[in-house]
Amino acid sequence: MTKDDRMLTGAQVRARLGISKTALWEGCRQGTYPAPLRFGPRTVRWLESEIEDFIEEAKAARKVA
């Protein structure tokens, strides 16, 4: 985590990935998406750098036709 790393809400992560709330949580449970940081029973945030890294890895892994 960098000093300037922003924390994103679930809504921000879903908007960035273009997925539903259910898909985000299922993907987190399965290890597909980065896990959130928990700050309480109902407060979670994702590190922006981890979401950006996930997107970059997905771009690099896609097959070019």
HELIX and SHEET records of a PDB file:
HELIX    1   1 GLY A   10  LEU A   17  1                                   8    
HELIX    2   2 LYS A   21  GLN A   30  1                                  10    
HELIX    3   3 GLU A   48  ALA A   61  1                                  14    
SHEET    1   A 3 MET A   7  LEU A   8  0                                        
SHEET    2   A 3 THR A  43  LEU A  47 -1                                        
SHEET    3   A 3 LEU A  37  GLY A  40 -1                                        
END                                                                             
